Amino acid sequence: MQKQTSQQKDREHWGPGRGFLLATLGSAVGIGNVWRFSYVAGENGGGAFLLVYVVMVLLVGVPLLLGEFALGRSTQREGAAAMEMLAPDSRWRRVGLLGVFVASMILAYYAVIAGWVLKYFSLYLGGSAQEFAVAGFAGGFRSFIALPVEPLVWQLAVMALTVAVVAGGIERGIEAVSKLLMPALGLLLLALAVHSATLPGFQRGLAFLFSPDWTALTQPKVYLAALGQAFFSMGLAMGVMITYGSYLPTKRRLPGAVLTIALGDTLFAVTAGLIIFPAVFSFGLNPAQGPALAFVVLPEVFSQMPGGAWVGAAFFALLAIAALTSAVSLLEVPVAFAMQRFGWSRPLASLGFGSLIFVLGIPASLGYGPWAGLTTTGGRGILDLMDFITADILLPLNGLLIALFLGWIWPRRDALAASDLDNSLAGRLWHASLRYAVPLLVTLVLVSGVWGA
């Protein structure tokens, strides 16, 4: 016990000021807000999807985010150690280990996609983006990801940057980089949004995003897609928010921070939609293009617009920054686990898990090239299979387990006190949502993922 007390006393913490908010926003704001949100919204009715998404953020995202922060801050431990501390004699003590695994597996294939983003950014920055147009943008993209080595090099670059930041620690690494990159991210987002307002398809983009097709609300897939996007976008059930919460001093109040992060994350996704959809409509393209929207459709749009090379460079710079801040938060989960559980130094844990995760991601990259023939009976490639298992099954499963832990295993009085809501009406509603509403809605996503397999 004395050893644990000493470890907690020496634990790193966020510095004073806005470092925690910027780092957590950086974690939540990632490729999922720009690339994934836009194509999922495009496939699910635009405004109808956005409406349901906002509801899911409020009903599921906010309660679970507050619960994860409260769990981390009150125990001053990362997810696995936090649950082991609160339920030492129960099987629930093992639940936190799933978050470590999920974060590691998501980062393994996330780094592959982030590598593609870095490749595109380098092309636009160097003025050679038109090399993809030779075989058509779709053909150029497919040719690139089918290469056996170059995508791995870009994947390695992403992991090297991520390891370097995490190895620097909380204040000098993650917080310092977040303070630098998040304002840059905001400026790029604002500049691209202003540019989008000058495009001829801006009004159609606004209508698509803010004028719901009410008939789309009769489709169950819209609700399921919105809930899944809320998990992915806000970084829930990955162990990230518990870990980040564990670096908070106990005096830092949580409800205001949670609402700020949820609002900022949602506004970023909506603004990204205002950038992408007007551009798509301006050149007569279909917004329901799926995952190819960022890597095939938008480069085609940039090639047709005045100053498109600069717009493309800014857009992929935006994606690259968002990808790095999220990758950093994902790596911090297994790093914090190794430091707490095994007593590893931060540099050793960062390099060790960073290397392991890079190796785990290699099949996801080669699955578009030499290993392209390895598909499931449903036609999923390796990366698609990793995404399905983690995002559609393990992520909602872990979210369900965390909600049940917060609502039923953690003593109600302790949970309310840790949330800073105490026994107020808001506190009672929050706790009831974790007991009933959140598990019910998350179960729908989990059942849908398994049923659709």
N, C-alpha and C positions, 0 to 999 in steps of 0.2 A: 504493500500500500504506500509506503514511503517513497518508493521509486516512482509510482504513478503521480503522486503529489508533486514531486520534483519536476517531472516531465511537464505537468500542466503549468507549473509556475514559470517554466522557461519557454512556454509555447509562444510562437510568433503571433503577432496581432496586426490588424490593419492600423495604419497611421491615422492621426486625426484628420478631419476634413472629409472630402468627398471620395477618397480613394476606394472605399468599400463599395459605394454606389456605382462608381465608374467600372470597377472590376467586375461586379455582378452583372451590370448591364452588358459589359463586354462578353461575359459568359453567355447570357441569354441571347444577345444580338449576334447572330452568326449567319452562315450560309442558309440556314433554315428560314430566316426572315426574308431573305431576298430571293434566292433560287427556289427553295421549296414552297414558301408561302405563295409566290406568284403562280407557279404552275399548278399547285393544288387548288387555289382559288379559281384559276382559269378552267380547270376540269370540273369544278363543282358549282358553277353558276354565278361567280363573281360576288355580287352584293348579297345574295342569299347565304353564301358561304361565310362572308365577312360577318354578317349578323349573328349566325350561329357560333362562329369562332369567338366573338366578343362575349357571348353568353357563357361559353365553356371556360374562357379565361376567368370570368367572375365566379362561376359556380365551382370550378375544379382548380384552376391554376392558382388563384389568390389564396384559398384556404390551404392548399398543399404547400405552397411556397412559404407561407407564414409558419406552418408546422415544421417544415424542414429547417428553416432558420432557427426556430425556437429550440429544436432538438439539438442542433449543433452548438448554439450559444450557451445553453444551460449546462451542457456536459463538457464543453470545451474539448470535444473529441470529434474525429471524422466519423462517418456514418457507421462503419462496422464496429468501432470501439464504443460509440455512443449507445447503440442498442444493446451491446454486451454489458455495458455499465448499468443500464436501466432494467434489464431483464436477465440477470446473470444465471438464474436457475431455470430458464425457460428455453424452449426451442426458438423462440423469437430472437434470441441473442445472435443467431446466425443470419438474420435477414439482411443486415447491412453489408454482408459479403457480396450479395448479388449486385449491389450498386457499384462496387469496385470492378466486378466482371463486366457489367454493362457499359460503364464508362470506357473501359479499355477496349472493348470490341467496337464500340461506336467510333472511337478515335482511330482505330485501325483502318476502317474504310473511309472515314471522314477525311483523313490525311490524303487519301488517293484523290478524292474530289477536289480538295484544297490544292493539291499539286496541279491539277488541270487548270485551276484558277490562276495560279502563279505563271503557268505556261502562257495562258492567254494575255495576262497582264504584260509579260515580257514582250510578246509579239506586238501589242499595241504601243508599248513604250518605245520599242525599237523601230516602229513604223513598218513592220513586216506582216501585219495581220492578214493582208491579202493573200498570203501563201495558202490559207485554208480555202480561198475562193476558187483556186485552180480546179479542184475536183468537186466544187460545190461545197458550201459550208458544212452540210451534213457529211459528205464524203471526206472532207478534210478532218473533221472531228473524229470520225470513225478510224481514219488512217492513223491519226496520232495516238489514240488510246490503244490501238492494236499493236503498237511498237513494244518490243519486249523490254527495252532498257530505259528509254527516255522518260516515260511516265514514272518509273521507279526513282529516277534521279530527282524529279520534282517532288515526289512523295518524301524522299529523304530530306530534301531542303526544308519542307514543312516541319518534319519532325525535329530536325536540327535546330530550327528557330524556336520551336516550342520547348525543347529541352533546355535551351540556353536561358529562356525567360524563367521557367519554373525553377531551375537550379539557382537563380539569383535570389530566391526567397520571396516572402510576401510583400514587404515594403519596397525593397530594392529591385525586385524582379516583376512580379505580377502587377503590383500597384503602380509602380513607376511606368511600366509599359502601357497600362490602361490609361493613366493620366495623359500620356502622349498621344495614343492612338484613338481614343474615343472622341476627343474634340475634332481630330482630323476626319474621323468617320462621319461625325455630324455635319461638318462643313461640306464634305463630298456629297452627302445625301441631300443637303439643302441646295447645293449648286445644280445637281442633276434634276431635282424636282423643279427648280426655276426654269431650267432648259426645257423640261418636258412640257411646261405650261405654254411654250411657244409653238409646239407642234400642232399640225392641223387635226390630229386625232385626239386632242386633249379632252374635248367635251365627250367624245364617245368613251374614252377611258374612264372619266368621272362617272358617266352613266352606268358603265359595266360594273364599277366597284361600289357605287352607292345607291343604285336603283335596283333593288332586288327583284328577281323573277320569282314571284311567290310560289309558282308551281314547283320550283326546285326544292322547296321545303317539304314536299311530300316524299322525297327520296331519302331513305335511311342513310345512304352512303354519305350524304352531305354532313349529317350530324357526326358520324363516325370519323370522317376526314377532319372535321373541325376540332374534335377532341384530340385526335392524334397529333394534329399540328400544334395544339396548345401545349402538349407534353414536350414535343420536339423543340418548339421555339423557345419555351421558357426554361428549358434545361432541367425539367423535373424528373424525379425518380432515377437519377443517374449518380446520386451521391454528391453531386457538385454543390448544391445549395446547403446541404448539411455541413460539408467541409468548409465552405466559405463562411457559414454562420459560426463555425467553431473558432474562427479567428477574430470574432467580434468581442470587444470588451462587454462585460455584463451590463454596463450602464447604458449601452446604445439601445434605444427603443426601436422596436421592429415594425409595428403596423404602418407607419408612414413610409418607411423604406420599402416595404413590400408593395404598397400601392404605387410608389414612384417607379419601381422596377417593372411592374406589370404594365403600367401606362406607357412607359418609355419603350418597352419591348413591342407593344401593340402598335404604337404610333410609328415606330421604325418600319414594321411590316407593311402598314397601310401606305406610308410614304413610298416605300419600295414599289408597291403596286401602282402608285401614281406616276412613278418613273417608267415602269415597264409597259403597262397597258396602253397609254397614249402612243408610245413608240410603235407598239405592235399594230394598233389600229391605223396609225398614220400611213402605214405601208401595206395595208390590206391583208395582214396576216392573221392567223387564227390564234387566240390566246390560249386555247386548250391544246397546247403542244406537248404537255408532259415535261419530263426532266430535260428534254432537249431545248427548252425555252432559253436558258441562259447561254448555252454553248453553241447553238445552231441558229435559232431564230433571231436573237438579238444581234449577233455579229452581222447577220444579213441586213438587219435594220441599220446598223451603224455604217455599213458600206454604202448605203443609199442616201444618208442624210449629210448635209453640209457640216464640215468639222467632225465627222463621225469618228475619225481616228482618235481625236482628243476625248470625245464622249466615251468611246470604248475603253480608253486607258483609264479614265476616271471611274467608270463603272466596275472594271475588274480590280482596280485599286481598292474600291469600296468592298468588293467581295473578299479580297485577299486579307484586308484588315479584320473584317468580321470573322473570317475563317480562323485567323491566328488567335484572336482573343478567346474564341470558343474552344479551340484546340488546347490552349493553355489551361483552361478550367477543367477540361476532361482529363488531362495528364495529372493535374494536381490531386485528383481523387486517389489513384493507386500510389502516388508518391507519398501523400499524407498517411495512407494506410501502412506503407512499408516503414516510414519513420516511426509511427506510433507502435506498430506491432513488433517490428524486428530491430528497432533502434538504429536503422541506417541513417547515414548523413543525407542531407538534401541533395547534394550533387550526385552521390552514388545512386540514390533512389531515382532521380530524374534520368540519369544516363541508362540505368538498368532497365527501368520500365519503358523508357523511350525507345530503346533498342528492341525490346521484346515486342512492343506494339508495332514498330515498323515491320518486323518480320511477320507478324500476324496479318498485316495489311498487304503483303506481297501477293498472296493468291487473289485478292480482290482486284489488283491491278492487272495481273497476268490473265485474269478471267476474260479480258477483252482482247487478248492476244494469243499467246501460245496455248493457253488453257481454255480458249473460248468454247471448246466442245464439251466442257464439263458443265452441264446444266441439269436442273431437276426435271421431273416429269411435267411440271407446270411451266417449263421454259425459262426459269430463273437462272441467271448466271451467278457467279460466286459472290460478287458485290451485292446483287439484288437479294440473294439468299441471306447474306449477313445482315442486310438492312431489314429484311422481313423478320428474321429471328429476333433481332435486338429491338427494333422500333415497334413492330406489330405484336410481339409476344412478350419478350422479357421486360421491355420498358413499362407497358401497362401492368404487367404482373407485379413488378417491383413497386409501381405506384399504388396498386391495390394493397400490397402488404404494408407499405409505409402508412397509408391512410388508416388501415386497421390497427396498426401499432399505435399511432397517435391517438386514435379515437377510443380504443378499447384496452390496450395494454398499459400505456403510460397513465398513471393516476390522473383523473380529471382535474383535481386541484392543482397538481404540479404543472400539467399542460397549460392550464389557463394562466397561471402565474408566469410561466416561461414565455407565453405569447404577448405579455404586457396588456392583455385585454381583461384579465381577472374575471370576476363573476358578473360582468356587465352583460347587457342584452347582446351586444356584438360578440362577446366571448362565448356565450351560450350557443348562439347561432353558428359560430365558427366550429365549435366542438361537435355540435350536432351534424354539421355538414360532413365532417371527417368520419363520423360514425355511420352515416346513412347515405347522403347524396353522392359524395365522392366515390365510395366503393361501388355503388350501383352504376354510376356512369362509366367508371373505369372498367367494370366487368363487361359492359356492352362492347367496349373497344376490344378487350381481350377475346371475348367470344367471337366477335366479328373476324379478328385476325386468324384465329384457329379455324373457323368455319370456311373462310376464304382460301385456306391453304389447299 
